[in-house]
Amino acid sequence: MPDFEVPVPGGQIDVLIPPSQIFEIKPLGGSVSPDYQLQQYIESAEGSAAFPLGLVRGTIYFENRIDGPYGLTDIFYFTSRSGVIEYEVFPSAKLITLAIATVVLFNSASVLLDIGSALLIGELSPVAI
């Protein structure tokens, strides 16, 4: 069973698969390289009682899609190279449906407001004799 957010000197391992495989999780195309962090964690484990076998960059392959918060996004994650899990976030069908419904509702309300305004103006206008 993997452990998440494991504290080590100099940081926190995102995923540890016992006894020694570690992974960093980063957004796809992100600007922060995970390589420095992984190397720091590996070096911090040398001679550590907490990690008697040391730490190595993980080699297990991951690939899956999960729902994001409130089901408004889909998160696709995968192992891009040894020790690195990258993810990308996409709008979910639920979010797209919600956005379309909001636009339709807003436009419908706007049309009704325009019709109501036109009728009110017609009521208040002087009648030609």
C-alpha contacts under 8 A as a table, 3 or more apart, distances in Angstrom:
res1	aa1	res2	aa2	distance
1	M	17	I	6.69
1	M	18	P	7.38
2	P	15	V	6.55
2	P	16	L	5.58
2	P	17	I	4.49
2	P	18	P	6.65
3	D	6	V	6.71
3	D	15	V	5.77
3	D	16	L	5.08
3	D	17	I	6.37
3	D	18	P	7.79
4	F	13	I	7.14
4	F	14	D	5.43
4	F	15	V	4.67
4	F	16	L	6.33
5	E	12	Q	5.52
5	E	13	I	5.26
5	E	14	D	4.60
5	E	15	V	6.29
6	V	12	Q	5.30
6	V	13	I	4.96
6	V	14	D	6.62
6	V	15	V	7.24
6	V	16	L	7.10
7	P	11	G	6.16
7	P	12	Q	4.36
7	P	13	I	6.33
8	V	11	G	5.55
8	V	12	Q	5.63
8	V	13	I	7.06
8	V	41	Y	6.79
8	V	44	S	7.12
8	V	45	A	7.89
9	P	12	Q	7.90
9	P	41	Y	7.46
9	P	44	S	6.13
10	G	40	Q	7.14
10	G	41	Y	7.41
10	G	44	S	7.76
11	G	37	Q	7.77
11	G	41	Y	7.49
13	I	16	L	6.66
13	I	22	I	6.80
13	I	23	F	6.97
13	I	24	E	6.66
13	I	41	Y	7.24
14	D	22	I	7.60
14	D	23	F	6.12
14	D	24	E	5.25
14	D	25	I	6.33
15	V	22	I	5.69
15	V	23	F	5.08
15	V	24	E	6.61
15	V	25	I	7.91
16	L	19	P	7.82
16	L	20	S	6.83
16	L	21	Q	5.72
16	L	22	I	4.61
16	L	23	F	6.54
17	I	20	S	6.28
17	I	21	Q	5.09
17	I	22	I	6.34
17	I	58	G	7.87
18	P	21	Q	6.34
19	P	51	F	7.73
19	P	53	L	7.29
20	S	51	F	7.28
20	S	53	L	6.64
20	S	54	G	6.25
20	S	55	L	4.56
20	S	56	V	5.89
21	Q	55	L	6.03
21	Q	56	V	5.15
21	Q	57	R	5.60
21	Q	58	G	4.34
21	Q	59	T	7.35
21	Q	83	G	7.70
22	I	38	L	7.61
22	I	55	L	6.72
22	I	56	V	6.14
22	I	57	R	5.21
22	I	58	G	4.99
22	I	83	G	5.96
23	F	38	L	7.50
23	F	57	R	6.44
23	F	58	G	5.74
23	F	82	S	7.98
23	F	83	G	4.27
23	F	84	V	5.31
23	F	85	I	6.54
24	E	34	P	6.17
24	E	37	Q	7.87
24	E	38	L	7.03
24	E	83	G	6.25
24	E	84	V	5.09
24	E	85	I	6.07
25	I	34	P	7.92
25	I	84	V	6.08
25	I	85	I	4.72
25	I	86	E	5.69
25	I	87	Y	7.55
26	K	30	G	6.68
26	K	32	V	7.89
26	K	34	P	7.32
26	K	84	V	7.38
26	K	85	I	6.36
26	K	86	E	4.90
26	K	87	Y	6.49
27	P	30	G	5.17
27	P	86	E	5.29
27	P	87	Y	4.93
27	P	88	E	6.10
28	L	86	E	5.20
28	L	87	Y	5.34
28	L	88	E	5.66
30	G	33	S	7.57
33	S	36	Y	6.83
33	S	37	Q	7.99
34	P	37	Q	5.36
34	P	38	L	6.16
34	P	84	V	7.06
35	D	38	L	5.20
35	D	39	Q	6.18
36	Y	39	Q	5.20
36	Y	40	Q	6.19
37	Q	40	Q	5.07
37	Q	41	Y	6.28
38	L	41	Y	5.21
38	L	42	I	6.22
38	L	57	R	7.07
38	L	83	G	7.51
39	Q	42	I	5.08
39	Q	43	E	6.12
40	Q	43	E	5.19
40	Q	44	S	6.03
41	Y	44	S	5.05
41	Y	45	A	6.35
41	Y	55	L	7.36
42	I	45	A	5.41
42	I	46	E	6.92
42	I	54	G	6.85
42	I	55	L	5.02
42	I	56	V	6.29
43	E	46	E	5.48
44	S	48	S	7.45
45	A	48	S	5.03
45	A	50	A	7.60
45	A	51	F	5.85
45	A	52	P	7.87
45	A	54	G	5.31
45	A	55	L	6.24
46	E	51	F	7.76
46	E	52	P	7.97
46	E	54	G	5.70
46	E	55	L	7.93
47	G	51	F	7.77
47	G	52	P	6.87
47	G	54	G	7.52
48	S	51	F	5.41
48	S	52	P	6.06
48	S	54	G	7.50
49	A	52	P	5.41
51	F	54	G	5.08
51	F	55	L	6.96
56	V	83	G	8.00
57	R	82	S	5.73
57	R	83	G	4.31
58	G	82	S	5.57
58	G	83	G	4.30
58	G	84	V	7.68
59	T	81	R	7.98
59	T	82	S	5.28
59	T	83	G	6.40
60	I	79	T	7.81
61	Y	78	F	7.29
61	Y	79	T	5.45
62	F	77	Y	7.34
62	F	78	F	4.95
62	F	79	T	5.15
62	F	85	I	7.52
63	E	76	F	7.47
63	E	77	Y	5.58
63	E	78	F	4.10
63	E	79	T	6.62
64	N	76	F	5.85
64	N	77	Y	5.62
64	N	78	F	6.60
65	R	74	D	6.63
65	R	75	I	5.49
65	R	76	F	4.35
65	R	77	Y	6.35
66	I	74	D	5.87
66	I	75	I	5.24
66	I	76	F	6.55
67	D	70	Y	7.83
67	D	71	G	5.24
67	D	72	L	7.49
67	D	73	T	6.06
67	D	74	D	4.83
67	D	75	I	6.08
68	G	71	G	5.26
68	G	72	L	6.21
68	G	73	T	4.73
68	G	74	D	5.46
68	G	75	I	5.99
69	P	72	L	6.29
69	P	73	T	6.86
70	Y	73	T	7.83
71	G	74	D	7.28
71	G	92	S	6.96
71	G	94	K	6.90
71	G	95	L	7.80
72	L	91	P	6.31
72	L	92	S	5.29
72	L	93	A	7.70
72	L	94	K	5.89
72	L	95	L	4.85
73	T	89	V	6.44
73	T	90	F	5.53
73	T	91	P	4.50
73	T	92	S	4.47
73	T	95	L	7.03
74	D	89	V	5.77
74	D	90	F	5.16
74	D	91	P	6.11
74	D	92	S	5.32
75	I	87	Y	6.58
75	I	88	E	5.74
75	I	89	V	4.57
75	I	90	F	6.37
76	F	87	Y	5.49
76	F	88	E	5.37
76	F	89	V	6.45
76	F	90	F	7.99
77	Y	85	I	6.69
77	Y	86	E	5.57
77	Y	87	Y	4.09
77	Y	88	E	6.47
78	F	85	I	5.49
78	F	86	E	5.62
78	F	87	Y	6.48
79	T	82	S	7.33
79	T	83	G	7.58
79	T	84	V	5.73
79	T	85	I	4.37
79	T	86	E	6.24
80	S	84	V	5.97
80	S	85	I	6.06
80	S	86	E	6.33
81	R	84	V	5.50
81	R	85	I	7.59
91	P	95	L	6.04
91	P	96	I	6.79
92	S	95	L	5.19
92	S	96	I	6.37
93	A	96	I	5.09
93	A	97	T	6.04
94	K	97	T	5.14
94	K	98	L	6.11
95	L	98	L	5.00
95	L	99	A	6.11
96	I	99	A	5.08
96	I	100	I	6.20
97	T	100	I	5.17
97	T	101	A	6.08
98	L	101	A	5.12
98	L	102	T	6.11
99	A	102	T	5.12
99	A	103	V	6.30
100	I	103	V	5.17
100	I	104	V	6.16
101	A	104	V	5.11
101	A	105	L	5.98
102	T	105	L	5.11
102	T	106	F	6.01
103	V	106	F	5.13
103	V	107	N	6.04
104	V	107	N	5.17
104	V	108	S	6.01
105	L	108	S	5.10
105	L	109	A	6.11
106	F	109	A	5.16
106	F	110	S	6.11
107	N	110	S	4.96
107	N	111	V	6.21
108	S	111	V	5.17
108	S	112	L	6.24
109	A	112	L	5.11
109	A	113	L	6.05
110	S	113	L	5.03
110	S	114	D	6.16
111	V	114	D	5.03
111	V	115	I	6.21
112	L	115	I	5.07
112	L	116	G	6.02
113	L	116	G	5.03
113	L	117	S	6.02
114	D	117	S	5.10
114	D	118	A	6.13
115	I	118	A	5.07
115	I	119	L	6.18
116	G	119	L	5.16
116	G	120	L	6.11
117	S	120	L	5.08
117	S	121	I	6.05
118	A	121	I	5.13
118	A	122	G	6.08
119	L	122	G	4.96
119	L	123	E	6.20
120	L	123	E	5.04
120	L	124	L	6.26
121	I	124	L	5.13
121	I	125	S	5.99
122	G	125	S	5.24
